Amino acid sequence: MANNSHKVAVALILLVSLVISTIGDEVRHGKFPLVVSTWPFLEAVRAAWETVESGLSAIDAVVEGCSACEQLRCDGTVGPGGSPDENGETTIDAMIMNGVTMEVGAVAAMRYVSDGIKAARLVMQHTEHTLLVGEQASIFAISMGLPGPTNLSSEESIEKWINWKKNRCQPNFRKNVLPVNDCGPYHLKSSSNLGEKVCLNNVRVGLDESSSYHFGLHNHDTIAMAVIDKTGLIAIGTSTNGATFKIPGRVGDGPIAGSSAYADTEVGACGASGDGDIMMRFLPCYQVVESMRLGMEPKLAAVDAIARIARKYPDFVGGVFAVDKNGTHAGACHGWTFQYSVRSPHMADVVVYTVKPQISTA
């Protein structure tokens, strides 16, 4: 019995030594650290790279990178001052995930606080919860030391909202309703009744007609950023101010683990951007990571996740990047041309990769 216990202990020591040796080889050979982000958010990637290259953790780098994007108001769709809702207000969605412990912290529809990714980290590190929402998320963030309350609107966002109101509040995200006036309030159509029974049909008539034009480049560019640190550990985070002219209270895919982002240090990570209302129904980033776990290369995993959505919603727009634990990365998209940015030890600066939409064979 003693000999068997000794053999098991020796085997475990050898296994741990092999894992440490493998990670050490990857670091020595220059694979890590690595930063991958949706879109050409170059300054955000540089901020994350400087952080992780200095020896800090993947979590630290994700926070610094996404914070840089929030401060720069990347494309007007990250941080304060963009994407007004129907009431003209800007709110923040953000999420961070530790790929080692699988802990997640997120905030959604957060008002009056601009530091989305830092608030998400506070949720992860100082609560047993995963997601806080709305004004209560703001109260929590401020109580934990983040600046606020502050007006998250800007002159640009208010002007955009005023022009939208002049255009009879079109386009918007309402469906199967009629407005009393051009901009509401909205009521059910006379043929609808809250109490009447509905027969579900396999054919969804007009499924895509009302959504595809809401999302496009410079309209809904969530930053999703994955970082592999010098020890091979992975973290990922997101930040966005959501969809322009969304219904107040709407939460997109940005703060939803598995949809906009997912990470597992044993496998890899994924980040996404696009029509979050549709994409979150499929959890594409969870799908990508699990496909890689089963042996798919990052490219095939990304293409497969996008294809699953496109089969049901052929007019949706969205893209994902996939990166495995060895640093191999790829992207896939549908309905638009997608870009993602990478910084590795082999690169003098950030490199932007362009991904063309997949051609449907259905």
C-alpha positions as CSV (number, residue, x, y, z in Angstrom):
1,M,0.0,0.0,0.0
2,A,2.9,2.4,0.9
3,N,4.6,1.7,-2.4
4,N,1.4,2.4,-4.3
5,S,1.0,5.8,-2.5
6,H,4.5,6.7,-3.2
7,K,4.1,5.9,-6.9
8,V,1.0,8.0,-7.1
9,A,2.8,10.9,-5.4
10,V,5.7,10.6,-7.8
11,A,3.4,10.5,-10.8
12,L,1.6,13.7,-9.7
13,I,4.9,15.5,-9.2
14,L,6.0,14.5,-12.6
15,L,2.7,15.6,-14.1
16,V,2.8,19.0,-12.5
17,S,6.5,19.4,-13.5
18,L,5.4,18.6,-17.1
19,V,2.7,21.2,-17.1
20,I,5.0,23.9,-15.7
21,S,7.7,22.9,-18.1
22,T,5.3,23.1,-21.1
23,I,4.2,26.6,-20.0
24,G,7.8,27.6,-19.5
25,D,8.7,26.4,-23.0
26,E,5.9,28.4,-24.4
27,V,7.0,31.6,-22.6
28,R,10.7,31.0,-23.6
29,H,9.7,30.4,-27.2
30,G,7.9,33.8,-27.3
31,K,4.2,32.7,-27.6
32,F,3.1,34.7,-24.5
33,P,2.0,37.1,-23.4
34,L,-0.8,37.6,-26.0
35,V,-3.6,40.2,-26.4
36,V,-6.5,39.7,-28.8
37,S,-9.4,42.2,-29.2
38,T,-12.4,42.8,-31.4
39,W,-11.9,45.7,-33.8
40,P,-8.9,48.0,-34.5
41,F,-8.9,49.4,-30.9
42,L,-5.2,49.8,-31.1
43,E,-4.7,52.0,-28.0
44,A,-6.7,49.6,-25.9
45,V,-4.6,46.6,-27.1
46,R,-1.4,48.6,-26.4
47,A,-2.5,49.4,-22.9
48,A,-3.3,45.7,-22.2
49,W,0.0,44.7,-23.8
50,E,2.1,47.1,-21.7
51,T,0.4,45.8,-18.6
52,V,0.8,42.1,-19.2
53,E,4.3,42.5,-20.6
54,S,5.4,44.1,-17.4
55,G,4.5,40.9,-15.6
56,L,1.0,41.7,-14.3
57,S,-1.8,39.3,-14.6
58,A,-4.2,38.6,-17.5
59,I,-7.0,40.1,-15.3
60,D,-5.0,43.3,-14.8
61,A,-4.3,43.6,-18.5
62,V,-7.9,43.1,-19.5
63,V,-9.0,45.8,-17.1
64,E,-6.4,48.2,-18.3
65,G,-7.2,47.5,-22.0
66,C,-10.9,47.9,-21.7
67,S,-10.6,50.9,-19.4
68,A,-8.5,52.6,-22.1
69,C,-11.2,52.0,-24.6
70,E,-13.8,53.4,-22.2
71,Q,-11.8,56.5,-21.7
72,L,-11.2,56.9,-25.4
73,R,-14.9,56.2,-26.2
74,C,-13.8,53.8,-28.9
75,D,-16.0,54.4,-32.0
76,G,-18.6,56.0,-29.6
77,T,-19.9,52.5,-28.7
78,V,-17.6,51.9,-25.6
79,G,-17.7,54.0,-22.5
80,P,-19.7,57.2,-21.9
81,G,-21.1,59.6,-24.4
82,G,-22.5,57.2,-27.0
83,S,-25.5,54.9,-27.9
84,P,-28.4,56.8,-26.4
85,D,-31.5,54.8,-25.5
86,E,-35.1,55.9,-26.4
87,N,-34.9,58.4,-23.5
88,G,-31.6,59.8,-24.6
89,E,-29.6,58.2,-21.8
90,T,-26.3,56.3,-22.1
91,T,-25.8,53.3,-20.0
92,I,-22.9,50.8,-19.6
93,D,-22.7,47.0,-19.9
94,A,-19.4,45.2,-19.0
95,M,-18.1,41.8,-18.0
96,I,-14.8,40.2,-16.9
97,M,-14.0,36.4,-16.6
98,N,-11.2,34.6,-15.0
99,G,-10.3,31.6,-17.2
100,V,-8.7,29.8,-14.3
101,T,-11.4,29.9,-11.6
102,M,-14.3,30.5,-14.1
103,E,-15.4,33.5,-11.9
104,V,-17.4,36.2,-13.7
105,G,-18.3,39.7,-12.7
106,A,-20.6,41.9,-14.8
107,V,-22.7,45.0,-14.7
108,A,-25.6,45.8,-17.1
109,A,-27.7,48.9,-17.9
110,M,-25.5,50.7,-15.3
111,R,-26.3,54.4,-15.0
112,Y,-24.1,57.3,-13.8
113,V,-20.8,55.3,-13.7
114,S,-18.5,55.3,-16.7
115,D,-16.0,52.7,-15.5
116,G,-17.7,49.6,-16.7
117,I,-14.9,47.1,-16.6
118,K,-13.7,48.2,-13.2
119,A,-17.2,47.9,-11.8
120,A,-17.4,44.4,-13.3
121,R,-14.1,43.4,-11.6
122,L,-15.5,44.7,-8.3
123,V,-18.5,42.5,-8.7
124,M,-16.2,39.5,-9.4
125,Q,-13.8,40.1,-6.6
126,H,-16.0,41.5,-3.8
127,T,-19.3,39.7,-4.2
128,E,-20.6,36.2,-4.5
129,H,-22.8,37.4,-7.4
130,T,-22.1,37.3,-11.2
131,L,-24.2,40.2,-12.5
132,L,-25.6,43.5,-11.0
133,V,-27.9,45.7,-13.1
134,G,-29.3,49.2,-13.4
135,E,-29.1,51.9,-10.8
136,Q,-28.3,49.3,-8.1
137,A,-25.2,48.4,-10.0
138,S,-24.3,52.1,-10.0
139,I,-24.8,52.4,-6.2
140,F,-22.6,49.4,-5.7
141,A,-19.8,50.7,-7.9
142,I,-19.8,54.1,-6.3
143,S,-19.9,52.6,-2.8
144,M,-16.8,50.6,-3.8
145,G,-14.9,53.8,-4.7
146,L,-15.5,54.4,-8.4
147,P,-16.3,57.9,-9.5
148,G,-19.9,58.9,-9.8
149,P,-22.7,59.8,-10.1
150,T,-22.0,61.5,-13.4
151,N,-23.9,62.2,-16.6
152,L,-22.9,59.6,-19.2
153,S,-24.4,61.5,-22.1
154,S,-22.4,63.8,-24.5
155,E,-23.3,66.6,-26.9
156,E,-22.9,64.0,-29.7
157,S,-25.2,61.5,-28.1
158,I,-27.9,64.1,-27.3
159,E,-27.7,65.5,-30.8
160,K,-28.1,62.0,-32.2
161,W,-31.1,61.4,-30.0
162,I,-32.7,64.7,-30.9
163,N,-32.4,63.9,-34.7
164,W,-33.8,60.5,-34.1
165,K,-36.8,62.1,-32.4
166,K,-37.3,64.4,-35.3
167,N,-37.3,61.3,-37.5
168,R,-40.4,60.0,-35.7
169,C,-38.2,57.8,-33.5
170,Q,-37.2,55.6,-36.5
171,P,-35.6,53.1,-36.6
172,N,-36.4,51.5,-33.3
173,F,-36.5,48.1,-31.6
174,R,-40.3,47.8,-31.2
175,K,-42.3,45.2,-33.0
176,N,-46.0,44.1,-33.1
177,V,-47.0,47.4,-31.5
178,L,-48.6,50.7,-32.5
179,P,-47.5,54.1,-31.1
180,V,-50.1,56.6,-29.8
181,N,-47.9,59.3,-31.2
182,D,-44.8,59.0,-33.4
183,C,-42.6,58.2,-30.5
184,G,-45.0,56.3,-28.2
185,P,-46.3,55.4,-25.8
186,Y,-46.7,52.0,-27.5
187,H,-49.6,49.6,-27.2
188,L,-50.4,46.2,-28.5
189,K,-52.1,46.1,-31.9
190,S,-55.8,45.8,-31.7
191,S,-55.6,42.2,-33.0
192,S,-53.4,41.3,-30.1
193,N,-54.6,40.5,-26.7
194,L,-52.5,39.6,-23.6
195,G,-55.0,37.0,-22.7
196,E,-55.4,35.3,-26.0
197,K,-53.7,32.0,-26.8
198,V,-51.0,31.9,-29.5
199,C,-50.2,29.0,-31.7
200,L,-46.5,28.9,-32.4
201,N,-45.5,28.3,-36.0
202,N,-42.3,26.6,-37.2
203,V,-42.0,29.3,-39.9
204,R,-41.1,32.7,-38.4
205,V,-42.6,35.2,-40.9
206,G,-40.5,38.4,-41.2
207,L,-38.0,37.2,-38.6
208,D,-35.1,39.3,-39.7
209,E,-36.9,42.3,-41.2
210,S,-36.8,44.5,-38.1
211,S,-33.3,44.0,-36.7
212,S,-30.5,43.8,-39.3
213,Y,-30.3,47.5,-40.0
214,H,-29.8,48.4,-36.3
215,F,-26.3,47.0,-36.2
216,G,-23.2,47.8,-38.2
217,L,-19.7,49.2,-38.1
218,H,-19.6,52.3,-35.8
219,N,-23.0,51.4,-34.4
220,H,-22.4,48.5,-32.0
221,D,-18.7,47.8,-31.7
222,T,-18.3,46.0,-28.3
223,I,-14.8,45.6,-27.2
224,A,-14.1,42.0,-26.2
225,M,-10.5,41.4,-25.1
226,A,-8.7,38.2,-24.3
227,V,-5.3,38.2,-22.6
228,I,-2.9,35.3,-22.1
229,D,-0.3,36.3,-19.5
230,K,3.3,35.2,-19.2
231,T,2.4,32.1,-17.2
232,G,-0.2,31.0,-19.8
233,L,-3.3,32.0,-17.7
234,I,-6.3,33.5,-19.6
235,A,-8.8,36.2,-18.8
236,I,-11.3,38.0,-21.0
237,G,-13.5,41.1,-20.7
238,T,-16.0,43.2,-22.5
239,S,-17.4,46.8,-22.4
240,T,-20.0,48.5,-24.4
241,N,-22.7,51.2,-24.1
242,G,-25.0,49.0,-26.1
243,A,-27.3,49.4,-29.0
244,T,-28.3,52.9,-30.2
245,F,-31.9,53.8,-29.5
246,K,-32.5,50.6,-27.5
247,I,-35.5,50.3,-25.3
248,P,-34.6,51.5,-21.8
249,G,-33.6,48.6,-19.6
250,R,-32.3,46.5,-22.5
251,V,-29.4,44.3,-21.7
252,G,-27.4,43.0,-24.7
253,D,-24.8,40.2,-24.9
254,G,-21.9,42.3,-23.6
255,P,-22.3,41.3,-19.9
256,I,-23.4,37.7,-20.6
257,A,-20.7,35.1,-20.1
258,G,-20.7,32.7,-23.0
259,S,-22.2,35.2,-25.4
260,S,-19.9,38.2,-25.9
261,A,-17.0,36.4,-24.3
262,Y,-15.8,33.2,-22.6
263,A,-12.5,31.9,-21.4
264,D,-11.1,28.7,-20.0
265,T,-7.3,28.5,-19.4
266,E,-7.4,24.8,-20.2
267,V,-8.8,25.5,-23.7
268,G,-8.7,29.1,-24.9
269,A,-11.0,32.1,-25.3
270,C,-13.5,33.8,-27.6
271,G,-14.8,37.4,-28.0
272,A,-17.8,38.6,-30.0
273,S,-19.4,41.7,-31.4
274,G,-22.6,42.3,-33.3
275,D,-26.3,41.9,-32.9
276,G,-26.3,40.9,-29.3
277,D,-30.0,40.4,-29.0
278,I,-29.7,37.5,-31.5
279,M,-26.2,36.3,-30.6
280,M,-27.0,35.8,-27.0
281,R,-29.6,33.3,-27.9
282,F,-26.8,31.0,-29.2
283,L,-24.0,31.7,-26.7
284,P,-21.5,31.7,-29.5
285,C,-18.4,32.2,-27.4
286,Y,-19.3,29.3,-25.1
287,Q,-19.8,27.2,-28.3
288,V,-16.4,28.2,-29.7
289,V,-14.5,27.3,-26.5
290,E,-16.3,24.0,-26.1
291,S,-15.7,23.2,-29.8
292,M,-12.0,23.8,-29.3
293,R,-12.1,21.6,-26.2
294,L,-13.4,18.8,-28.4
295,G,-10.4,19.3,-30.8
296,M,-11.6,21.9,-33.3
297,E,-9.1,24.4,-34.6
298,P,-9.9,28.0,-33.7
299,K,-10.9,28.8,-37.3
300,L,-13.3,25.9,-37.6
301,A,-14.7,26.6,-34.1
302,A,-15.4,30.3,-35.0
303,V,-16.9,29.4,-38.4
304,D,-19.2,26.8,-36.8
305,A,-20.5,29.1,-34.1
306,I,-21.3,31.8,-36.6
307,A,-22.9,29.3,-39.0
308,R,-25.2,28.1,-36.2
309,I,-26.7,31.6,-35.9
310,A,-26.8,32.3,-39.6
311,R,-28.9,29.2,-40.3
312,K,-31.7,30.5,-38.1
313,Y,-31.1,34.3,-38.7
314,P,-29.7,34.7,-42.2
315,D,-29.7,38.5,-42.0
316,F,-28.0,38.9,-38.6
317,V,-24.6,40.7,-38.4
318,G,-21.8,39.6,-36.0
319,G,-18.3,38.3,-35.7
320,V,-16.2,36.3,-33.3
321,F,-12.5,35.7,-32.7
322,A,-11.2,32.5,-31.2
323,V,-7.8,31.9,-29.6
324,D,-6.6,28.6,-28.2
325,K,-4.4,28.1,-25.2
326,N,-1.4,27.8,-27.5
327,G,-2.0,31.3,-28.9
328,T,-3.4,30.2,-32.3
329,H,-6.1,32.7,-33.3
330,A,-8.7,33.1,-36.0
331,G,-12.0,34.9,-36.7
332,A,-15.3,34.4,-38.5
333,C,-18.3,36.7,-39.3
334,H,-21.6,37.1,-41.0
335,G,-23.3,40.1,-42.5
336,W,-20.3,42.5,-42.3
337,T,-16.5,42.6,-42.5
338,F,-15.1,41.9,-39.1
339,Q,-11.7,42.9,-37.7
340,Y,-9.8,41.9,-34.7
341,S,-6.4,43.0,-33.3
342,V,-3.5,41.0,-31.9
343,R,-0.3,41.8,-30.1
344,S,2.3,39.1,-29.4
345,P,6.0,39.0,-28.7
346,H,6.7,38.4,-32.4
347,M,5.1,41.7,-33.3
348,A,6.6,45.2,-33.2
349,D,3.1,46.6,-32.7
350,V,-0.6,45.7,-32.9
351,V,-1.6,43.8,-36.0
352,V,-5.2,44.1,-37.3
353,Y,-6.7,41.0,-39.0
354,T,-9.6,41.4,-41.4
355,V,-12.2,38.7,-41.8
356,K,-14.6,38.5,-44.7
357,P,-18.2,37.2,-44.2
358,Q,-18.7,33.5,-44.7
359,I,-20.6,32.5,-47.8
360,S,-23.7,30.5,-47.0
361,T,-24.0,27.1,-48.6
362,A,-27.4,26.5,-47.2
